[in-house]
């Protein structure tokens, strides 16, 4: 059948499926058999010039990230200040309770080169010692392990934690590390459960579910009275990490125009997340009660019950599910709030594009993450991304949890180290598109590794803490590049599954981190040595990946296999013509 095409110009008010609009400019369209066809819209990104890339709608969503950023920080970091243990503790001797603290410690506790023993007490008849009026210990007295609990010097940690309350010291000093690992085991399960819910039922139900898990289990933590009940609660809180924020993060980025995404992605972390994390140690100090602190950091997460009424469903997910009319309703709201208008021809073609996207997504379901490992170059990139993210996740979390071993006030050190997130993200925004993903990831990881190793060569205290904080600053940059870099290298047909695989690999690896930090009880330099080596190892692997800045993201497995071919080793975006 013969078709005819002609160019027409449309101006003035027209009616579209998004409502009556007024074309403020002249649009050149192609009329095909009486229908209007415009330049091809490949995906939702091509619609942003018509609905606004960062108008009032997106700004409101950006502000709405605040509570979820706070929830994320509270879920991730709050356990540190529930289980922290004072640096000084010693065996409690009930027979000597009428003596002053200094007197009974002097009489009952042996002294070593490091000061009073933490886990040994003299094994003598204290009733007889008191009757004889002895006030000075005999170093020849036999010793034994503590069997009546401990006393703590609450000078550096000025409140009782669950660890001091239940005596998680000496032969039980691994309990805080174990409970933290249990938390990360929960995150593995949560990633699988809520990832499936997000794909099957939508982003908003998953966001609501993960935050409610964090709320209920967080409140339950305040009533834990044993190691096992605490671990159960922390496992359930772990279900919320880090989906309680990341799902919201993804939703917002999907409604933001491409040129604003680097800003929104990094500034939400730099400002909201950093502020919330920096508040945590001072909340703990302010209330000086671990149960109250736990409730203060858990109850606000209950506000997530409002999620279905304040957070829009992902338009991209709706389109992928064939629910195009619902997606168009949300886009109509974006259009109205941003005071933008979509030409009727654009609205018509976008519907056609959305149908094509839905069909392509349906076909993509025949692929699995195993397809990432069936061709040589894509397999190499996938394996590299796995090990790079494992290194980044372990180094980042290791620096977070090692603040108590740096020889300074744990509350101030945590705050300063966490505050480095802000300048790190600002620096990332300024340099990422200039230097490129590959070199920024390499440089930041190498810097973190080198300064972590340098921190082991100087005295514990201000010198080692300063170098370690620089290492934390550098790995903050790497952490915020990792997932974006992976998303740009993995093909569309397996991107979601590939990112899920990488994320879960990071969760699994992070289970080991509390035990790495625990090695500081043997020697304070061991954790920093391990973190330094991991940083240099992960940074070196980045050099074997192709640069992705400004490159079209691969769509098919074949695109992923060919991605980066012909690139030179020293290639950087700023050197390109």
C-alpha positions in Angstrom: 0.0 0.0 0.0 1.4 3.4 -0.9 1.9 5.8 1.9 2.4 9.6 1.7 4.4 11.8 3.9 4.5 15.6 4.3 5.9 18.1 6.7 3.3 20.1 8.7 3.7 22.7 11.4 1.6 22.8 14.5 1.2 25.7 16.8 -1.4 27.0 19.3 -3.6 25.0 21.6 -4.1 21.3 20.9 -5.6 18.4 22.9 -3.4 15.4 24.0 -3.8 12.4 26.2 -2.0 14.5 28.9 -4.6 17.2 28.7 -5.0 20.4 26.7 -1.7 21.9 26.0 -0.5 25.1 24.3 2.5 24.7 22.0 4.8 27.6 22.8 7.0 26.8 19.8 6.6 25.4 16.3 7.0 21.7 16.0 7.9 20.1 12.7 6.1 16.7 12.3 5.7 14.1 9.7 2.1 13.3 8.6 1.8 9.6 7.6 -1.5 8.5 6.1 -3.3 11.2 8.2 -1.4 10.4 11.3 1.4 12.5 12.8 4.8 11.1 13.4 7.6 13.0 15.0 11.3 12.4 15.5 11.8 9.1 17.3 11.6 9.0 21.1 13.8 6.2 22.3 12.9 6.2 26.0 11.6 8.3 28.8 14.7 10.5 28.8 13.7 12.0 25.5 10.5 13.3 27.1 12.2 15.4 29.7 12.6 18.5 27.4 8.8 18.6 27.3 8.0 17.8 31.0 11.0 19.4 32.7 14.2 17.8 33.8 14.4 19.5 37.2 11.3 21.5 37.7 9.3 21.9 40.9 8.1 18.3 40.7 11.6 17.0 40.8 12.7 19.5 43.4 9.9 18.3 45.7 11.0 14.7 45.1 14.5 15.7 45.9 13.3 17.2 49.3 11.2 14.1 49.9 14.5 12.1 49.9 15.3 13.6 53.3 13.4 11.2 55.5 14.5 8.2 53.6 18.2 9.4 53.8 17.8 9.7 57.5 16.2 6.2 57.8 19.2 4.8 55.8 21.8 6.4 58.1 19.9 5.3 61.2 19.5 1.7 60.0 23.2 1.5 58.8 25.1 3.2 61.6 22.9 3.1 64.8 24.2 -0.3 65.9 27.7 1.1 66.4 26.6 3.2 69.4 24.4 0.4 70.8 27.3 -2.1 71.2 30.3 0.2 71.8 32.4 -0.9 74.8 34.5 1.5 77.1 38.2 1.0 76.7 38.6 0.2 80.4 36.8 -2.6 82.2 37.8 -5.1 84.9 36.4 -8.0 86.9 33.7 -7.2 89.5 34.3 -8.6 93.0 31.1 -8.4 95.0 32.9 -8.9 98.4 34.8 -5.6 97.8 31.7 -3.5 97.0 32.1 -1.3 100.1 35.5 -0.1 98.9 36.0 2.7 96.5 36.5 1.8 92.8 40.2 2.6 92.9 40.7 0.6 96.1 39.0 -2.5 94.9 40.6 -2.4 91.5 44.0 -1.9 93.0 43.5 -4.8 95.4 41.8 -7.4 93.1 43.1 -6.8 89.6 46.5 -7.9 88.4 48.6 -5.3 86.5 50.3 -6.0 83.1 52.4 -3.9 80.8 49.2 -2.5 79.3 47.7 -1.6 82.7 45.1 -3.4 84.7 44.0 -6.7 83.3 40.5 -6.7 81.8 39.7 -10.4 82.1 41.6 -11.7 85.2 41.1 -11.3 88.9 43.1 -12.6 91.8 41.7 -16.0 93.0 41.8 -15.6 96.8 39.4 -15.7 99.8 38.3 -12.1 99.9 36.6 -12.5 103.2 39.8 -13.6 104.8 41.8 -10.8 102.9 39.4 -8.2 104.4 39.5 -9.7 107.8 43.3 -9.5 107.7 43.2 -5.9 106.7 45.2 -6.4 103.5 45.1 -3.4 101.2 48.0 -4.2 98.8 47.9 -7.2 96.5 50.5 -9.9 96.3 51.6 -10.5 92.8 52.2 -14.2 93.7 48.5 -14.7 94.3 46.8 -17.0 91.8 44.5 -15.6 89.1 41.3 -16.7 87.4 38.8 -15.5 84.8 36.0 -13.2 85.8 33.0 -15.0 87.0 30.9 -12.2 88.6 30.6 -9.8 85.8 32.6 -6.6 85.1 32.9 -3.0 86.1 33.4 -0.4 83.4 35.0 3.0 83.3 32.4 5.1 81.5 34.6 8.1 80.9 35.1 7.6 77.1 31.7 5.9 76.6 29.5 7.8 79.1 26.4 5.5 79.1 25.5 1.9 79.4 25.2 -0.1 76.1 23.7 -3.5 75.6 27.3 -4.8 75.4 28.2 -3.4 78.9 24.8 -4.5 80.2 25.2 -8.1 79.1 29.0 -8.3 79.5 30.1 -8.7 75.9 33.8 -8.5 76.8 36.7 -11.0 77.3 35.5 -14.4 76.0 32.4 -12.7 74.6 34.1 -9.7 73.1 33.3 -11.0 69.6 29.5 -10.6 70.2 29.3 -7.0 68.9 31.1 -8.1 65.7 28.9 -11.2 65.3 25.7 -9.2 65.8 26.9 -6.8 63.1 27.6 -9.7 60.8 24.1 -11.0 61.5 22.7 -7.6 60.4 24.5 -7.9 57.1 23.1 -11.5 56.7 19.7 -9.9 57.0 20.6 -7.4 54.3 21.3 -10.3 51.9 17.9 -11.8 52.5 16.3 -8.3 52.3 18.0 -7.6 49.0 16.5 -10.7 47.5 13.0 -10.3 49.0 12.5 -6.6 48.4 14.3 -6.7 45.0 11.8 -9.4 44.0 8.9 -7.3 45.4 10.2 -4.2 43.5 10.2 -6.0 40.2 6.9 -7.9 40.7 4.7 -5.4 42.6 6.4 -2.1 42.1 9.0 0.2 43.7 6.5 1.8 46.2 5.4 -1.4 47.8 9.0 -2.5 48.2 10.0 0.9 49.6 7.1 0.7 52.1 7.9 -2.9 53.1 11.6 -2.5 53.6 11.2 0.6 55.8 8.4 -1.0 57.9 10.7 -3.9 58.5 13.4 -1.5 59.8 10.8 0.3 61.9 9.3 -2.8 63.6 12.6 -4.6 64.2 14.3 -1.4 65.3 11.7 -0.8 68.0 12.0 -4.5 69.0 15.7 -4.1 69.4 15.2 -1.7 72.4 13.5 -4.6 74.3 16.2 -7.2 73.5 17.6 -8.7 76.7 19.9 -11.4 75.4 22.5 -11.9 72.7 20.2 -14.1 70.6 17.1 -11.8 70.9 19.4 -8.9 69.9 20.7 -10.8 66.9 17.2 -11.7 65.7 16.1 -8.0 65.8 19.3 -6.9 64.0 18.8 -9.5 61.3 15.3 -8.2 60.7 16.6 -4.6 60.7 19.1 -5.8 58.2 16.2 -6.5 55.8 15.9 -2.7 55.5 19.5 -2.1 54.5 20.0 -0.4 52.1 16.7 -0.7 50.2 15.1 1.7 52.7 16.8 4.5 50.7 18.1 3.0 47.5 14.6 2.3 46.1 13.6 5.9 46.7 16.9 7.0 45.3 16.2 5.1 42.1 12.6 6.4 41.8 13.8 10.0 42.1 16.6 9.6 39.6 14.1 8.1 37.1 12.1 11.3 37.3 15.1 13.6 36.9 16.5 14.7 33.6 19.8 13.1 32.6 22.0 16.2 33.0 20.7 16.6 36.6 21.2 13.0 37.8 24.9 13.3 38.9 23.9 16.3 41.0 20.8 14.7 42.5 22.5 11.3 43.1 25.5 12.7 44.9 24.0 15.7 46.7 21.3 13.6 48.3 24.0 11.5 49.9 26.4 14.5 50.5 23.8 16.6 52.4 20.9 14.4 53.7 22.7 11.1 54.5 25.8 12.8 55.8 23.8 15.1 58.1 21.8 12.2 59.5 24.9 10.1 60.1 26.8 13.0 61.8 23.8 13.4 64.2 23.9 9.8 65.5 26.8 10.0 68.0 25.4 13.1 69.5 21.9 11.6 69.9 23.6 8.7 71.7 25.5 11.1 74.0 22.5 13.3 74.5 20.1 10.6 75.7 22.9 8.5 77.4 20.7 5.4 77.3 21.0 2.8 74.6 17.3 1.8 74.8 16.1 5.4 74.4 18.6 6.0 71.7 17.4 2.9 69.8 13.8 4.1 70.0 14.7 7.6 68.9 16.5 6.2 65.8 13.8 3.6 65.0 10.4 5.2 65.7 10.8 7.9 63.0 11.1 5.2 60.3 7.4 4.5 61.0 6.6 7.6 59.0 7.3 5.5 55.9 3.7 4.3 56.3 2.9 7.4 54.3 4.9 6.3 51.3 2.0 5.2 49.0 0.5 8.7 49.4 3.6 10.8 48.9 5.9 8.8 46.6 4.9 8.2 42.9 5.4 4.8 41.4 8.2 4.5 38.9 7.0 5.5 35.5 9.7 3.3 34.0 8.5 0.3 36.0 4.9 1.0 35.0 5.8 1.1 31.3 7.8 -2.1 31.6 4.7 -3.8 33.0 2.5 -2.5 30.2 0.6 -0.1 32.5 1.2 2.8 30.2 -2.0 4.8 31.1 -1.0 4.9 34.7 2.5 6.1 33.7 0.9 8.8 31.5 -1.2 9.9 34.5 1.9 10.5 36.6 3.7 12.2 33.7 0.6 14.5 33.4 1.1 15.5 37.0 4.8 16.2 36.4 3.8 18.3 33.4 1.2 20.3 35.4 3.5 20.9 38.4 6.4 22.0 36.2 4.1 24.2 34.1 5.2 22.4 31.0 3.3 21.3 28.0 3.7 18.2 25.8 2.8 18.5 22.1 0.1 16.1 21.0 2.4 14.5 18.5 5.0 13.9 21.2 2.4 12.3 23.5 1.2 10.0 20.7 4.7 8.9 19.8 5.7 8.4 23.4 2.8 6.0 23.8 4.1 4.0 20.9 7.6 4.1 22.3 6.3 2.9 25.7 4.6 0.0 24.1 7.9 -0.9 22.3 9.7 -0.6 25.7 7.2 -2.9 27.4 7.6 -5.5 24.6 11.4 -5.3 24.8 11.3 -5.7 28.6 9.1 -8.7 28.2 11.6 -10.3 25.8 14.5 -9.4 28.2 12.9 -11.7 30.8 14.4 -14.6 28.8 17.9 -13.5 29.9 19.5 -14.1 33.3 22.6 -12.9 35.0 24.3 -16.1 33.7 24.4 -14.4 30.3 27.0 -12.0 31.7 29.5 -14.9 31.9 29.0 -16.5 28.5 31.2 -14.2 26.3 34.8 -13.4 27.1 35.0 -9.6 27.3 31.6 -9.3 29.1 32.6 -12.0 31.5 35.8 -10.3 32.3 34.0 -7.0 32.9 31.4 -8.7 35.1 34.0 -10.5 37.2 36.0 -7.3 37.6 32.9 -5.3 38.7 32.2 -8.0 41.3 35.6 -7.9 42.9 35.8 -4.1 42.6 32.5 -3.6 44.4 33.5 -6.2 47.0 36.7 -4.3 47.7 34.8 -0.9 47.8 32.1 -2.2 50.2 34.6 -3.8 52.5 36.9 -0.8 52.7 34.1 1.6 53.1 32.4 -0.3 55.9 35.8 -1.2 57.5 36.7 2.5 57.8 33.2 3.2 59.3 33.6 0.6 62.0 37.3 1.0 62.8 36.9 4.5 64.3 36.9 3.1 67.8 40.5 1.7 67.2 42.1 5.0 66.2 42.9 6.1 69.7 40.7 9.2 69.8 37.2 10.0 71.0 34.9 7.6 69.1 32.0 10.1 68.8 34.1 13.0 67.5 36.2 10.8 65.2 33.0 9.2 63.7 31.5 12.6 63.1 34.6 14.0 61.4 35.1 10.8 59.3 31.4 10.8 58.2 31.5 14.5 57.4 34.1 13.8 54.7 31.2 12.4 52.6 30.1 16.0 51.7 33.4 17.2 50.2 33.9 13.8 48.6 30.6 14.0 46.8 31.2 17.6 45.8 34.6 16.7 44.4 33.0 13.8 42.6 30.4 16.0 41.0 33.1 18.3 39.7 35.5 15.7 38.4 33.5 12.6 37.4 32.5 13.7 33.9 35.9 15.3 33.3 38.4 12.6 34.4 35.9 9.7 33.8 34.7 6.8 35.8 37.8 4.6 35.3 40.5 7.0 36.5 38.4 8.5 39.3 37.6 5.1 40.6 41.2 4.0 40.3 42.6 7.2 41.9 40.2 7.2 44.8 40.6 3.6 45.7 44.4 3.8 45.5 44.4 6.9 47.6 42.3 5.2 50.2 44.6 2.1 50.2 47.8 4.1 50.5 46.7 6.4 53.3 45.3 3.4 55.2 48.7 1.7 55.0 50.4 5.0 56.0 48.2 5.1 59.1 49.8 1.9 60.3 53.3 3.5 60.3 52.6 6.4 62.7 51.6 6.5 66.4 48.0 5.6 67.3 46.1 8.8 68.0 45.9 12.0 66.0 48.5 10.9 63.4 47.0 7.6 62.6 43.4 8.9 62.8 44.2 11.8 60.4 45.6 9.4 57.8 42.7 7.0 58.2 40.2 9.8 57.8 41.8 10.7 54.5 41.5 7.0 53.5 37.8 7.2 54.4 37.4 10.4 52.4 38.8 8.7 49.3 36.7 5.6 49.6 33.6 7.7 49.9 34.3 8.8 46.3 34.8 5.2 45.2 31.6 4.1 46.9 29.5 6.6 45.0 31.0 5.7 41.7 30.7 1.9 42.0 27.1 1.2 41.1 26.9 4.0 38.5 29.9 2.6 36.8 28.5 -0.9 36.8 25.1 0.3 35.4 26.9 1.9 32.5 28.8 -1.2 31.6 26.2 -3.9 31.9 23.8 -4.5 29.0 20.2 -3.4 29.5 18.8 -6.9 29.1 20.6 -8.1 32.2 21.4 -4.8 33.9 19.0 -5.2 36.8 20.0 -8.7 37.5 23.7 -7.9 37.2 23.4 -5.0 39.6 21.5 -7.2 42.0 24.3 -9.8 41.8 27.0 -7.3 42.4 25.1 -5.7 45.3 24.5 -9.0 47.0 28.2 -10.0 46.6 29.0 -6.8 48.5 26.6 -7.7 51.2 28.2 -11.1 51.6 31.7 -9.7 51.7 30.7 -7.1 54.3 29.7 -9.9 56.7 33.4 -10.4 57.2 34.2 -6.7 58.0 33.2 -6.7 61.7 35.7 -9.5 62.2 38.4 -7.6 60.4 37.8 -4.7 62.7 37.7 -7.1 65.7 41.3 -8.0 64.9 42.2 -4.6 66.4 41.9 -6.4 69.8 45.1 -8.3 68.8 46.9 -5.3 67.2 45.3 -1.9 66.2 47.2 -1.8 62.9 45.8 -5.1 61.5 42.4 -3.7 60.3 44.1 -0.8 58.5 46.6 -3.1 56.9 43.8 -5.2 55.5 41.8 -2.2 54.3 44.9 -0.7 52.7 45.6 -3.9 50.7 42.0 -4.2 49.7 41.9 -0.6 48.5 45.0 -0.9 46.4 43.8 -4.3 45.0 40.3 -2.9 44.1 41.8 0.3 42.6 44.2 -1.6 40.4 41.3 -3.7 39.0 39.6 -0.5 37.8 42.3 0.0 35.2 41.2 -3.2 33.4 37.7 -1.8 32.7 36.7 0.4 29.7 35.8 4.0 30.2 32.0 4.6 30.1 31.7 8.4 30.5 29.6 9.8 27.7 29.3 6.5 25.9 25.9 5.0 25.0 25.0 2.3 27.5 25.0 -1.2 25.9 21.6 -2.6 25.2 22.1 -6.2 24.1 24.6 -8.9 25.2 26.4 -8.3 21.9 26.7 -4.5 22.8 28.1 -5.5 26.2 30.7 -7.8 24.5 31.8 -5.0 22.1 31.7 -2.2 24.7 35.1 -0.4 25.0 36.8 -2.1 22.1 39.5 0.1 20.6 39.8 2.3 23.7 43.4 3.3 24.7 44.8 2.9 28.1 45.2 6.6 28.9 41.8 7.6 27.5 40.0 10.2 29.5 36.9 12.3 28.6 38.9 15.6 29.0 41.3 14.5 26.3 38.7 13.7 23.8 38.1 16.3 21.0 
